[in-house]
Amino acid sequence: MTNDAKGLVHKILSQGPGILHAHFKYGTSAAVASSADLDAAGRAKVLAHMAKLGFKPKSASFKPFGQPEKIKWLWKKLDEAGGLRDGSPAALLAFVGRTLGAEVSDVKFLPTAQASTVIEALKSMLDRAKRQAQVK
């Protein structure tokens, strides 16, 4: 990314809540205060716009993934870290149901806000599992 593009992105993102909507209104219908509030299509549009500004990911294999994929990836990592008794997809859906207080048939049907809640819970659990593994 050129210094001009870096400066522009920093300026855009530092202007406060709703600024992403002002600069990246490519079909998104609501202003967002944070990129965490974007859905998969919104993230793809922001990344496409940043690419036009000169942003290049460090890795040639960089592929942004959506929240459902991130949830499944975190669940897999949590299982690998020894933080789960049962790392099956059914156990993941049970965890999501307990976390959100509602039954879910697949994580791909979660709204952005609920998926973010699940992601944050999984990240906390993964951090805790990694700390416990270091203590042992």
A tleap script that builds the chain and sets N, CA, C and O, in Angstrom:
source leaprc.protein.ff14SB
mol = sequence {
  NMET THR ASN ASP ALA LYS GLY LEU VAL HIE
  LYS ILE LEU SER GLN GLY PRO GLY ILE LEU
  HIE ALA HIE PHE LYS TYR GLY THR SER ALA
  ALA VAL ALA SER SER ALA ASP LEU ASP ALA
  ALA GLY ARG ALA LYS VAL LEU ALA HIE MET
  ALA LYS LEU GLY PHE LYS PRO LYS SER ALA
  SER PHE LYS PRO PHE GLY GLN PRO GLU LYS
  ILE LYS TRP LEU TRP LYS LYS LEU ASP GLU
  ALA GLY GLY LEU ARG ASP GLY SER PRO ALA
  ALA LEU LEU ALA PHE VAL GLY ARG THR LEU
  GLY ALA GLU VAL SER ASP VAL LYS PHE LEU
  PRO THR ALA GLN ALA SER THR VAL ILE GLU
  ALA LEU LYS SER MET LEU ASP ARG ALA LYS
  ARG GLN ALA GLN VAL CLYS
}
set mol.1.N position { 0.858 -1.161 0.000 }
set mol.1.CA position { 0.000 0.000 0.000 }
set mol.1.C position { 0.904 1.224 0.000 }
set mol.1.O position { 1.863 1.291 0.769 }
set mol.2.N position { 0.605 2.175 -0.846 }
set mol.2.CA position { 1.406 3.388 -0.881 }
set mol.2.C position { 1.150 4.208 0.370 }
set mol.2.O position { 0.137 4.027 1.046 }
set mol.3.N position { 2.071 5.110 0.674 }
set mol.3.CA position { 1.893 5.957 1.855 }
set mol.3.C position { 0.647 6.822 1.727 }
set mol.3.O position { -0.041 7.071 2.717 }
set mol.4.N position { 0.351 7.283 0.510 }
set mol.4.CA position { -0.865 8.074 0.304 }
set mol.4.C position { -2.104 7.246 0.618 }
set mol.4.O position { -3.030 7.727 1.272 }
set mol.5.N position { -2.120 5.995 0.149 }
set mol.5.CA position { -3.273 5.123 0.406 }
set mol.5.C position { -3.385 4.800 1.887 }
set mol.5.O position { -4.487 4.785 2.435 }
set mol.6.N position { -2.241 4.538 2.550 }
set mol.6.CA position { -2.266 4.266 3.989 }
set mol.6.C position { -2.845 5.459 4.740 }
set mol.6.O position { -3.684 5.305 5.627 }
set mol.7.N position { -2.388 6.635 4.374 }
set mol.7.CA position { -2.876 7.844 5.028 }
set mol.7.C position { -4.367 8.039 4.815 }
set mol.7.O position { -5.086 8.432 5.733 }
set mol.8.N position { -4.830 7.762 3.598 }
set mol.8.CA position { -6.249 7.908 3.293 }
set mol.8.C position { -7.085 6.917 4.085 }
set mol.8.O position { -8.117 7.283 4.648 }
set mol.9.N position { -6.645 5.657 4.131 }
set mol.9.CA position { -7.390 4.649 4.882 }
set mol.9.C position { -7.420 5.017 6.353 }
set mol.9.O position { -8.470 4.933 6.991 }
set mol.10.N position { -6.273 5.429 6.906 }
set mol.10.CA position { -6.232 5.820 8.319 }
set mol.10.C position { -7.162 7.013 8.564 }
set mol.10.O position { -7.899 7.048 9.549 }
set mol.11.N position { -7.114 7.975 7.660 }
set mol.11.CA position { -7.974 9.163 7.817 }
set mol.11.C position { -9.444 8.778 7.774 }
set mol.11.O position { -10.244 9.261 8.575 }
set mol.12.N position { -9.793 7.910 6.842 }
set mol.12.CA position { -11.179 7.479 6.707 }
set mol.12.C position { -11.632 6.754 7.962 }
set mol.12.O position { -12.689 7.055 8.516 }
set mol.13.N position { -10.820 5.789 8.411 }
set mol.13.CA position { -11.229 4.954 9.534 }
set mol.13.C position { -11.173 5.684 10.875 }
set mol.13.O position { -11.806 5.243 11.834 }
set mol.14.N position { -10.439 6.779 10.964 }
set mol.14.CA position { -10.324 7.491 12.235 }
set mol.14.C position { -11.357 8.604 12.386 }
set mol.14.O position { -11.352 9.316 13.390 }
set mol.15.N position { -12.235 8.761 11.412 }
set mol.15.CA position { -13.185 9.865 11.467 }
set mol.15.C position { -14.402 9.581 12.329 }
set mol.15.O position { -15.212 10.477 12.567 }
set mol.16.N position { -14.543 8.358 12.798 }
set mol.16.CA position { -15.596 8.105 13.760 }
set mol.16.C position { -16.712 7.225 13.243 }
set mol.16.O position { -16.676 6.757 12.106 }
set mol.17.N position { -17.728 7.000 14.110 }
set mol.17.CA position { -18.830 6.099 13.789 }
set mol.17.C position { -19.550 6.488 12.502 }
set mol.17.O position { -19.780 7.666 12.228 }
set mol.18.N position { -19.893 5.486 11.735 }
set mol.18.CA position { -20.663 5.700 10.523 }
set mol.18.C position { -19.838 6.115 9.327 }
set mol.18.O position { -20.367 6.225 8.221 }
set mol.19.N position { -18.541 6.348 9.528 }
set mol.19.CA position { -17.734 6.860 8.431 }
set mol.19.C position { -17.528 5.812 7.349 }
set mol.19.O position { -17.357 6.156 6.180 }
set mol.20.N position { -17.541 4.535 7.726 }
set mol.20.CA position { -17.402 3.503 6.703 }
set mol.20.C position { -18.534 3.595 5.693 }
set mol.20.O position { -18.324 3.380 4.500 }
set mol.21.N position { -19.734 3.914 6.168 }
set mol.21.CA position { -20.866 4.044 5.260 }
set mol.21.C position { -20.631 5.199 4.300 }
set mol.21.O position { -20.944 5.092 3.114 }
set mol.22.N position { -20.088 6.294 4.795 }
set mol.22.CA position { -19.876 7.468 3.962 }
set mol.22.C position { -18.864 7.197 2.849 }
set mol.22.O position { -19.005 7.719 1.743 }
set mol.23.N position { -17.862 6.397 3.132 }
set mol.23.CA position { -16.813 6.163 2.144 }
set mol.23.C position { -16.964 4.860 1.373 }
set mol.23.O position { -16.421 4.730 0.276 }
set mol.24.N position { -17.683 3.903 1.919 }
set mol.24.CA position { -17.794 2.600 1.284 }
set mol.24.C position { -19.252 2.242 1.056 }
set mol.24.O position { -19.664 1.131 1.393 }
set mol.25.N position { -20.036 3.134 0.502 }
set mol.25.CA position { -21.449 2.826 0.312 }
set mol.25.C position { -21.663 2.119 -1.025 }
set mol.25.O position { -22.132 2.698 -2.005 }
set mol.26.N position { -21.303 0.863 -1.011 }
set mol.26.CA position { -21.448 0.028 -2.191 }
set mol.26.C position { -22.575 -0.960 -1.962 }
set mol.26.O position { -22.357 -2.171 -1.998 }
set mol.27.N position { -23.748 -0.469 -1.733 }
set mol.27.CA position { -24.881 -1.353 -1.562 }
set mol.27.C position { -25.217 -1.664 -0.122 }
set mol.27.O position { -26.250 -2.279 0.143 }
set mol.28.N position { -24.378 -1.260 0.820 }
set mol.28.CA position { -24.733 -1.505 2.213 }
set mol.28.C position { -25.795 -0.500 2.596 }
set mol.28.O position { -25.740 0.660 2.185 }
set mol.29.N position { -26.763 -0.940 3.384 }
set mol.29.CA position { -27.919 -0.087 3.645 }
set mol.29.C position { -27.833 0.665 4.956 }
set mol.29.O position { -28.617 1.588 5.176 }
set mol.30.N position { -26.909 0.306 5.836 }
set mol.30.CA position { -26.855 0.966 7.135 }
set mol.30.C position { -25.432 1.403 7.432 }
set mol.30.O position { -24.469 0.755 7.019 }
set mol.31.N position { -25.313 2.498 8.145 }
set mol.31.CA position { -24.003 2.976 8.559 }
set mol.31.C position { -23.450 2.019 9.607 }
set mol.31.O position { -24.197 1.471 10.418 }
set mol.32.N position { -22.147 1.827 9.581 }
set mol.32.CA position { -21.515 0.964 10.572 }
set mol.32.C position { -20.433 1.751 11.288 }
set mol.32.O position { -19.735 2.568 10.687 }
set mol.33.N position { -20.308 1.497 12.566 }
set mol.33.CA position { -19.304 2.189 13.362 }
set mol.33.C position { -17.982 1.439 13.323 }
set mol.33.O position { -16.937 2.009 13.636 }
set mol.34.N position { -18.015 0.173 12.945 }
set mol.34.CA position { -16.824 -0.656 12.975 }
set mol.34.C position { -16.904 -1.690 11.859 }
set mol.34.O position { -17.990 -2.083 11.432 }
set mol.35.N position { -15.745 -2.119 11.402 }
set mol.35.CA position { -15.744 -3.167 10.385 }
set mol.35.C position { -16.316 -4.471 10.935 }
set mol.35.O position { -16.739 -5.335 10.167 }
set mol.36.N position { -16.332 -4.616 12.252 }
set mol.36.CA position { -16.928 -5.813 12.868 }
set mol.36.C position { -18.424 -5.887 12.605 }
set mol.36.O position { -19.015 -6.964 12.679 }
set mol.37.N position { -19.042 -4.749 12.300 }
set mol.37.CA position { -20.471 -4.712 12.035 }
set mol.37.C position { -20.817 -5.037 10.586 }
set mol.37.O position { -21.995 -5.143 10.244 }
set mol.38.N position { -19.813 -5.195 9.734 }
set mol.38.CA position { -20.057 -5.502 8.327 }
set mol.38.C position { -20.386 -6.975 8.148 }
set mol.38.O position { -19.865 -7.833 8.862 }
set mol.39.N position { -21.261 -7.257 7.180 }
set mol.39.CA position { -21.502 -8.656 6.826 }
set mol.39.C position { -20.443 -9.067 5.796 }
set mol.39.O position { -19.578 -8.267 5.441 }
set mol.40.N position { -20.513 -10.301 5.325 }
set mol.40.CA position { -19.506 -10.812 4.394 }
set mol.40.C position { -19.437 -9.971 3.120 }
set mol.40.O position { -18.349 -9.686 2.620 }
set mol.41.N position { -20.587 -9.579 2.602 }
set mol.41.CA position { -20.605 -8.772 1.376 }
set mol.41.C position { -19.987 -7.396 1.629 }
set mol.41.O position { -19.249 -6.879 0.790 }
set mol.42.N position { -20.287 -6.814 2.775 }
set mol.42.CA position { -19.720 -5.505 3.120 }
set mol.42.C position { -18.212 -5.573 3.272 }
set mol.42.O position { -17.499 -4.678 2.817 }
set mol.43.N position { -17.713 -6.642 3.918 }
set mol.43.CA position { -16.261 -6.805 4.065 }
set mol.43.C position { -15.603 -6.955 2.706 }
set mol.43.O position { -14.542 -6.383 2.458 }
set mol.44.N position { -16.233 -7.724 1.827 }
set mol.44.CA position { -15.666 -7.925 0.490 }
set mol.44.C position { -15.604 -6.600 -0.271 }
set mol.44.O position { -14.641 -6.342 -0.993 }
set mol.45.N position { -16.618 -5.772 -0.110 }
set mol.45.CA position { -16.638 -4.480 -0.794 }
set mol.45.C position { -15.566 -3.533 -0.247 }
set mol.45.O position { -14.927 -2.811 -1.012 }
set mol.46.N position { -15.371 -3.535 1.060 }
set mol.46.CA position { -14.330 -2.702 1.666 }
set mol.46.C position { -12.960 -3.168 1.183 }
set mol.46.O position { -12.120 -2.344 0.819 }
set mol.47.N position { -12.725 -4.484 1.178 }
set mol.47.CA position { -11.440 -5.004 0.709 }
set mol.47.C position { -11.210 -4.681 -0.767 }
set mol.47.O position { -10.088 -4.373 -1.168 }
set mol.48.N position { -12.262 -4.751 -1.568 }
set mol.48.CA position { -12.132 -4.399 -2.987 }
set mol.48.C position { -11.778 -2.925 -3.142 }
set mol.48.O position { -10.951 -2.557 -3.977 }
set mol.49.N position { -12.415 -2.084 -2.325 }
set mol.49.CA position { -12.118 -0.647 -2.376 }
set mol.49.C position { -10.683 -0.386 -1.921 }
set mol.49.O position { -9.977 0.432 -2.510 }
set mol.50.N position { -10.258 -1.086 -0.870 }
set mol.50.CA position { -8.887 -0.902 -0.391 }
set mol.50.C position { -7.883 -1.384 -1.437 }
set mol.50.O position { -6.797 -0.817 -1.557 }
set mol.51.N position { -8.233 -2.421 -2.189 }
set mol.51.CA position { -7.356 -2.904 -3.258 }
set mol.51.C position { -7.197 -1.827 -4.329 }
set mol.51.O position { -6.116 -1.657 -4.891 }
set mol.52.N position { -8.285 -1.100 -4.608 }
set mol.52.CA position { -8.208 0.000 -5.578 }
set mol.52.C position { -7.275 1.099 -5.083 }
set mol.52.O position { -6.652 1.802 -5.879 }
set mol.53.N position { -7.183 1.244 -3.744 }
set mol.53.CA position { -6.297 2.253 -3.154 }
set mol.53.C position { -4.841 1.791 -3.114 }
set mol.53.O position { -3.947 2.572 -2.787 }
set mol.54.N position { -4.601 0.505 -3.452 }
set mol.54.CA position { -3.243 0.004 -3.485 }
set mol.54.C position { -2.909 -1.009 -2.410 }
set mol.54.O position { -1.766 -1.460 -2.333 }
set mol.55.N position { -3.869 -1.381 -1.577 }
set mol.55.CA position { -3.626 -2.373 -0.525 }
set mol.55.C position { -3.369 -3.727 -1.142 }
set mol.55.O position { -4.111 -4.178 -2.015 }
set mol.56.N position { -2.308 -4.374 -0.681 }
set mol.56.CA position { -2.011 -5.739 -1.114 }
set mol.56.C position { -1.768 -6.574 0.141 }
set mol.56.O position { -0.928 -6.211 0.964 }
set mol.57.N position { -2.489 -7.686 0.302 }
set mol.57.CA position { -2.245 -8.551 1.459 }
set mol.57.C position { -0.818 -9.083 1.440 }
set mol.57.O position { -0.224 -9.234 0.373 }
set mol.58.N position { -0.268 -9.365 2.612 }
set mol.58.CA position { 1.100 -9.863 2.700 }
set mol.58.C position { 1.225 -11.242 2.078 }
set mol.58.O position { 2.273 -11.575 1.525 }
set mol.59.N position { 0.198 -12.034 2.156 }
set mol.59.CA position { 0.244 -13.397 1.648 }
set mol.59.C position { -0.507 -13.498 0.328 }
set mol.59.O position { -1.608 -12.964 0.189 }
set mol.60.N position { 0.090 -14.182 -0.634 }
set mol.60.CA position { -0.579 -14.362 -1.921 }
set mol.60.C position { -1.798 -15.268 -1.781 }
set mol.60.O position { -2.709 -15.227 -2.607 }
set mol.61.N position { -1.807 -16.086 -0.730 }
set mol.61.CA position { -2.929 -17.002 -0.539 }
set mol.61.C position { -4.010 -16.409 0.368 }
set mol.61.O position { -4.919 -17.123 0.792 }
set mol.62.N position { -3.922 -15.114 0.668 }
set mol.62.CA position { -4.895 -14.464 1.549 }
set mol.62.C position { -6.290 -14.542 0.955 }
set mol.62.O position { -6.531 -14.087 -0.163 }
set mol.63.N position { -7.198 -15.120 1.713 }
set mol.63.CA position { -8.596 -15.188 1.308 }
set mol.63.C position { -9.430 -14.871 2.541 }
set mol.63.O position { -9.496 -15.674 3.472 }
set mol.64.N position { -10.062 -13.711 2.552 }
set mol.64.CA position { -10.883 -13.399 3.724 }
set mol.64.C position { -12.048 -14.377 3.811 }
set mol.64.O position { -12.658 -14.722 2.799 }
set mol.65.N position { -12.347 -14.816 5.013 }
set mol.65.CA position { -13.473 -15.728 5.135 }
set mol.65.C position { -14.542 -15.104 6.006 }
set mol.65.O position { -14.287 -14.195 6.797 }
set mol.66.N position { -15.734 -15.615 5.838 }
set mol.66.CA position { -16.869 -15.077 6.553 }
set mol.66.C position { -16.932 -15.593 7.984 }
set mol.66.O position { -16.111 -16.406 8.411 }
set mol.67.N position { -17.908 -15.108 8.697 }
set mol.67.CA position { -18.055 -15.475 10.094 }
set mol.67.C position { -18.331 -16.967 10.304 }
set mol.67.O position { -17.772 -17.549 11.233 }
set mol.68.N position { -19.170 -17.610 9.481 }
set mol.68.CA position { -19.384 -19.048 9.694 }
set mol.68.C position { -18.091 -19.860 9.590 }
set mol.68.O position { -17.860 -20.779 10.375 }
set mol.69.N position { -17.259 -19.510 8.619 }
set mol.69.CA position { -15.989 -20.206 8.460 }
set mol.69.C position { -15.073 -19.931 9.638 }
set mol.69.O position { -14.355 -20.820 10.094 }
set mol.70.N position { -15.096 -18.695 10.132 }
set mol.70.CA position { -14.258 -18.339 11.279 }
set mol.70.C position { -14.714 -19.101 12.524 }
set mol.70.O position { -13.879 -19.560 13.303 }
set mol.71.N position { -16.011 -19.239 12.718 }
set mol.71.CA position { -16.536 -19.991 13.857 }
set mol.71.C position { -16.057 -21.436 13.781 }
set mol.71.O position { -15.589 -21.988 14.777 }
set mol.72.N position { -16.171 -22.047 12.617 }
set mol.72.CA position { -15.743 -23.438 12.455 }
set mol.72.C position { -14.234 -23.576 12.643 }
set mol.72.O position { -13.766 -24.554 13.227 }
set mol.73.N position { -13.478 -22.604 12.152 }
set mol.73.CA position { -12.025 -22.629 12.287 }
set mol.73.C position { -11.630 -22.507 13.760 }
set mol.73.O position { -10.774 -23.254 14.235 }
set mol.74.N position { -12.245 -21.574 14.481 }
set mol.74.CA position { -11.952 -21.412 15.907 }
set mol.74.C position { -12.322 -22.673 16.683 }
set mol.74.O position { -11.596 -23.075 17.593 }
set mol.75.N position { -13.439 -23.296 16.332 }
set mol.75.CA position { -13.864 -24.537 17.000 }
set mol.75.C position { -12.813 -25.626 16.786 }
set mol.75.O position { -12.469 -26.356 17.716 }
set mol.76.N position { -12.303 -25.730 15.554 }
set mol.76.CA position { -11.274 -26.717 15.244 }
set mol.76.C position { -9.998 -26.443 16.041 }
set mol.76.O position { -9.403 -27.367 16.597 }
set mol.77.N position { -9.579 -25.182 16.098 }
set mol.77.CA position { -8.378 -24.800 16.847 }
set mol.77.C position { -8.563 -25.065 18.337 }
set mol.77.O position { -7.634 -25.507 19.013 }
set mol.78.N position { -9.751 -24.797 18.841 }
set mol.78.CA position { -10.044 -25.039 20.245 }
set mol.78.C position { -9.952 -26.535 20.551 }
set mol.78.O position { -9.445 -26.925 21.602 }
set mol.79.N position { -10.435 -27.359 19.643 }
set mol.79.CA position { -10.346 -28.809 19.815 }
set mol.79.C position { -8.879 -29.256 19.779 }
set mol.79.O position { -8.458 -30.085 20.586 }
set mol.80.N position { -8.107 -28.702 18.840 }
set mol.80.CA position { -6.685 -29.045 18.729 }
set mol.80.C position { -5.915 -28.625 19.978 }
set mol.80.O position { -4.947 -29.283 20.360 }
set mol.81.N position { -6.338 -27.535 20.615 }
set mol.81.CA position { -5.666 -27.030 21.823 }
set mol.81.C position { -6.082 -27.807 23.067 }
set mol.81.O position { -5.566 -27.556 24.157 }
set mol.82.N position { -7.003 -28.738 22.914 }
set mol.82.CA position { -7.439 -29.545 24.043 }
set mol.82.C position { -8.501 -28.882 24.899 }
set mol.82.O position { -8.715 -29.278 26.045 }
set mol.83.N position { -9.162 -27.883 24.357 }
set mol.83.CA position { -10.167 -27.145 25.117 }
set mol.83.C position { -11.573 -27.715 25.018 }
set mol.83.O position { -12.511 -27.156 25.585 }
set mol.84.N position { -11.726 -28.833 24.295 }
set mol.84.CA position { -13.059 -29.414 24.110 }
set mol.84.C position { -13.046 -30.901 24.456 }
set mol.84.O position { -12.048 -31.593 24.252 }
set mol.85.N position { -14.163 -31.373 24.979 }
set mol.85.CA position { -14.340 -32.813 25.155 }
set mol.85.C position { -14.832 -33.433 23.854 }
set mol.85.O position { -14.498 -34.574 23.535 }
set mol.86.N position { -15.635 -32.669 23.101 }
set mol.86.CA position { -16.230 -33.158 21.859 }
set mol.86.C position { -16.108 -32.062 20.804 }
set mol.86.O position { -16.753 -31.019 20.916 }
set mol.87.N position { -15.301 -32.287 19.798 }
set mol.87.CA position { -15.084 -31.284 18.761 }
set mol.87.C position { -15.942 -31.486 17.529 }
set mol.87.O position { -15.624 -30.965 16.461 }
set mol.88.N position { -17.017 -32.229 17.662 }
set mol.88.CA position { -17.866 -32.543 16.507 }
set mol.88.C position { -18.706 -31.334 16.084 }
set mol.88.O position { -18.914 -30.413 16.874 }
set mol.89.N position { -19.186 -31.341 14.838 }
set mol.89.CA position { -20.078 -30.273 14.381 }
set mol.89.C position { -21.358 -30.181 15.225 }
set mol.89.O position { -21.875 -29.087 15.452 }
set mol.90.N position { -21.860 -31.314 15.680 }
set mol.90.CA position { -23.063 -31.296 16.521 }
set mol.90.C position { -22.786 -30.599 17.844 }
set mol.90.O position { -23.636 -29.873 18.358 }
set mol.91.N position { -21.595 -30.821 18.394 }
set mol.91.CA position { -21.225 -30.158 19.644 }
set mol.91.C position { -21.080 -28.653 19.429 }
set mol.91.O position { -21.424 -27.865 20.309 }
set mol.92.N position { -20.575 -28.253 18.268 }
set mol.92.CA position { -20.477 -26.829 17.947 }
set mol.92.C position { -21.865 -26.191 17.937 }
set mol.92.O position { -22.066 -25.125 18.520 }
set mol.93.N position { -22.810 -26.838 17.281 }
set mol.93.CA position { -24.172 -26.293 17.223 }
set mol.93.C position { -24.794 -26.236 18.617 }
set mol.93.O position { -25.535 -25.303 18.926 }
set mol.94.N position { -24.501 -27.222 19.453 }
set mol.94.CA position { -25.005 -27.198 20.829 }
set mol.94.C position { -24.398 -26.021 21.589 }
set mol.94.O position { -25.099 -25.331 22.329 }
set mol.95.N position { -23.089 -25.789 21.406 }
set mol.95.CA position { -22.421 -24.659 22.046 }
set mol.95.C position { -23.037 -23.335 21.591 }
set mol.95.O position { -23.320 -22.459 22.409 }
set mol.96.N position { -23.241 -23.197 20.283 }
set mol.96.CA position { -23.834 -21.967 19.740 }
set mol.96.C position { -25.228 -21.765 20.343 }
set mol.96.O position { -25.581 -20.651 20.731 }
set mol.97.N position { -26.009 -22.828 20.421 }
set mol.97.CA position { -27.344 -22.740 20.998 }
set mol.97.C position { -27.315 -22.285 22.445 }
set mol.97.O position { -28.123 -21.451 22.853 }
set mol.98.N position { -26.372 -22.836 23.235 }
set mol.98.CA position { -26.260 -22.426 24.642 }
set mol.98.C position { -25.783 -20.982 24.759 }
set mol.98.O position { -26.255 -20.233 25.613 }
set mol.99.N position { -24.849 -20.598 23.900 }
set mol.99.CA position { -24.292 -19.246 23.951 }
set mol.99.C position { -25.338 -18.198 23.605 }
set mol.99.O position { -25.395 -17.137 24.227 }
set mol.100.N position { -26.163 -18.497 22.613 }
set mol.100.CA position { -27.141 -17.517 22.140 }
set mol.100.C position { -28.526 -17.699 22.751 }
set mol.100.O position { -29.377 -16.817 22.641 }
set mol.101.N position { -28.750 -18.835 23.392 }
set mol.101.CA position { -30.061 -19.101 23.974 }
set mol.101.C position { -31.119 -19.426 22.934 }
set mol.101.O position { -32.313 -19.252 23.176 }
set mol.102.N position { -30.673 -19.901 21.770 }
set mol.102.CA position { -31.610 -20.259 20.699 }
set mol.102.C position { -30.998 -21.376 19.870 }
set mol.102.O position { -29.792 -21.388 19.621 }
set mol.103.N position { -31.827 -22.306 19.448 }
set mol.103.CA position { -31.342 -23.417 18.640 }
set mol.103.C position { -30.978 -22.926 17.245 }
set mol.103.O position { -31.676 -22.094 16.665 }
set mol.104.N position { -29.872 -23.454 16.713 }
set mol.104.CA position { -29.396 -23.068 15.391 }
set mol.104.C position { -29.139 -24.333 14.589 }
set mol.104.O position { -28.522 -25.274 15.089 }
set mol.105.N position { -29.611 -24.361 13.341 }
set mol.105.CA position { -29.403 -25.549 12.512 }
set mol.105.C position { -28.050 -25.538 11.816 }
set mol.105.O position { -27.505 -26.595 11.496 }
set mol.106.N position { -27.501 -24.340 11.579 }
set mol.106.CA position { -26.177 -24.212 10.975 }
set mol.106.C position { -25.660 -22.813 11.283 }
set mol.106.O position { -26.433 -21.856 11.324 }
set mol.107.N position { -24.353 -22.694 11.501 }
set mol.107.CA position { -23.784 -21.389 11.841 }
set mol.107.C position { -23.885 -20.397 10.686 }
set mol.107.O position { -23.799 -19.188 10.902 }
set mol.108.N position { -24.063 -20.887 9.477 }
set mol.108.CA position { -24.168 -19.960 8.338 }
set mol.108.C position { -25.452 -19.118 8.386 }
set mol.108.O position { -25.568 -18.120 7.676 }
set mol.109.N position { -26.416 -19.524 9.227 }
set mol.109.CA position { -27.668 -18.774 9.327 }
set mol.109.C position { -27.644 -17.716 10.433 }
set mol.109.O position { -28.639 -17.023 10.643 }
set mol.110.N position { -26.520 -17.584 11.139 }
set mol.110.CA position { -26.442 -16.610 12.229 }
set mol.110.C position { -26.357 -15.187 11.684 }
set mol.110.O position { -25.611 -14.927 10.740 }
set mol.111.N position { -27.116 -14.267 12.271 }
set mol.111.CA position { -26.938 -12.859 11.923 }
set mol.111.C position { -25.556 -12.389 12.386 }
set mol.111.O position { -24.952 -13.006 13.264 }
set mol.112.N position { -25.067 -11.321 11.811 }
set mol.112.CA position { -23.728 -10.819 12.091 }
set mol.112.C position { -23.485 -10.605 13.578 }
set mol.112.O position { -22.450 -11.030 14.092 }
set mol.113.N position { -24.397 -9.969 14.274 }
set mol.113.CA position { -24.196 -9.663 15.695 }
set mol.113.C position { -24.092 -10.949 16.520 }
set mol.113.O position { -23.245 -11.047 17.408 }
set mol.114.N position { -24.938 -11.923 16.235 }
set mol.114.CA position { -24.889 -13.185 16.980 }
set mol.114.C position { -23.630 -13.971 16.644 }
set mol.114.O position { -23.024 -14.581 17.525 }
set mol.115.N position { -23.235 -13.960 15.379 }
set mol.115.CA position { -22.002 -14.645 14.990 }
set mol.115.C position { -20.804 -14.012 15.689 }
set mol.115.O position { -19.885 -14.715 16.109 }
set mol.116.N position { -20.811 -12.696 15.814 }
set mol.116.CA position { -19.726 -12.000 16.513 }
set mol.116.C position { -19.666 -12.408 17.977 }
set mol.116.O position { -18.580 -12.563 18.535 }
set mol.117.N position { -20.829 -12.584 18.604 }
set mol.117.CA position { -20.882 -13.035 19.995 }
set mol.117.C position { -20.248 -14.410 20.130 }
set mol.117.O position { -19.465 -14.650 21.049 }
set mol.118.N position { -20.579 -15.304 19.225 }
set mol.118.CA position { -20.026 -16.664 19.249 }
set mol.118.C position { -18.521 -16.627 19.012 }
set mol.118.O position { -17.766 -17.321 19.692 }
set mol.119.N position { -18.088 -15.825 18.058 }
set mol.119.CA position { -16.653 -15.714 17.753 }
set mol.119.C position { -15.885 -15.228 18.971 }
set mol.119.O position { -14.836 -15.781 19.302 }
set mol.120.N position { -16.391 -14.209 19.637 }
set mol.120.CA position { -15.701 -13.687 20.821 }
set mol.120.C position { -15.649 -14.725 21.931 }
set mol.120.O position { -14.638 -14.837 22.624 }
set mol.121.N position { -16.721 -15.483 22.110 }
set mol.121.CA position { -16.731 -16.546 23.132 }
set mol.121.C position { -15.699 -17.615 22.788 }
set mol.121.O position { -14.972 -18.080 23.667 }
set mol.122.N position { -15.630 -18.006 21.521 }
set mol.122.CA position { -14.656 -19.018 21.107 }
set mol.122.C position { -13.224 -18.514 21.252 }
set mol.122.O position { -12.338 -19.271 21.649 }
set mol.123.N position { -12.991 -17.248 20.936 }
set mol.123.CA position { -11.653 -16.689 21.097 }
set mol.123.C position { -11.234 -16.696 22.560 }
set mol.123.O position { -10.084 -17.004 22.873 }
set mol.124.N position { -12.147 -16.364 23.449 }
set mol.124.CA position { -11.847 -16.400 24.883 }
set mol.124.C position { -11.543 -17.815 25.342 }
set mol.124.O position { -10.606 -18.040 26.108 }
set mol.125.N position { -12.335 -18.764 24.874 }
set mol.125.CA position { -12.116 -20.163 25.241 }
set mol.125.C position { -10.774 -20.663 24.705 }
set mol.125.O position { -10.069 -21.404 25.390 }
set mol.126.N position { -10.421 -20.262 23.489 }
set mol.126.CA position { -9.155 -20.678 22.897 }
set mol.126.C position { -7.984 -20.088 23.675 }
set mol.126.O position { -7.008 -20.789 23.941 }
set mol.127.N position { -8.065 -18.828 24.037 }
set mol.127.CA position { -7.011 -18.205 24.845 }
set mol.127.C position { -6.850 -18.938 26.172 }
set mol.127.O position { -5.729 -19.207 26.603 }
set mol.128.N position { -7.964 -19.260 26.816 }
set mol.128.CA position { -7.938 -19.970 28.093 }
set mol.128.C position { -7.315 -21.359 27.921 }
set mol.128.O position { -6.515 -21.778 28.758 }
set mol.129.N position { -7.665 -22.074 26.857 }
set mol.129.CA position { -7.114 -23.403 26.607 }
set mol.129.C position { -5.607 -23.330 26.359 }
set mol.129.O position { -4.859 -24.193 26.818 }
set mol.130.N position { -5.162 -22.305 25.635 }
set mol.130.CA position { -3.728 -22.142 25.372 }
set mol.130.C position { -2.970 -21.829 26.660 }
set mol.130.O position { -1.873 -22.343 26.877 }
set mol.131.N position { -3.556 -20.982 27.519 }
set mol.131.CA position { -2.909 -20.659 28.806 }
set mol.131.C position { -2.812 -21.901 29.675 }
set mol.131.O position { -1.781 -22.127 30.308 }
set mol.132.N position { -3.845 -22.698 29.718 }
set mol.132.CA position { -3.840 -23.912 30.529 }
set mol.132.C position { -2.823 -24.921 30.000 }
set mol.132.O position { -2.205 -25.644 30.781 }
set mol.133.N position { -2.648 -24.975 28.693 }
set mol.133.CA position { -1.678 -25.884 28.095 }
set mol.133.C position { -0.252 -25.460 28.457 }
set mol.133.O position { 0.622 -26.311 28.621 }
set mol.134.N position { -0.012 -24.148 28.583 }
set mol.134.CA position { 1.312 -23.651 28.944 }
set mol.134.C position { 1.630 -23.945 30.405 }
set mol.134.O position { 2.786 -24.186 30.752 }
set mol.135.N position { 0.614 -23.926 31.263 }
set mol.135.CA position { 0.804 -24.164 32.685 }
set mol.135.C position { 1.168 -25.619 32.952 }
set mol.135.O position { 1.950 -25.910 33.858 }
set mol.136.N position { 0.610 -26.524 32.174 }
set mol.136.CA position { 0.847 -27.966 32.390 }
set mol.136.C position { 2.228 -28.369 32.046 }
set mol.136.O position { 2.578 -29.543 32.174 }
savepdb mol mol.pdb
quit
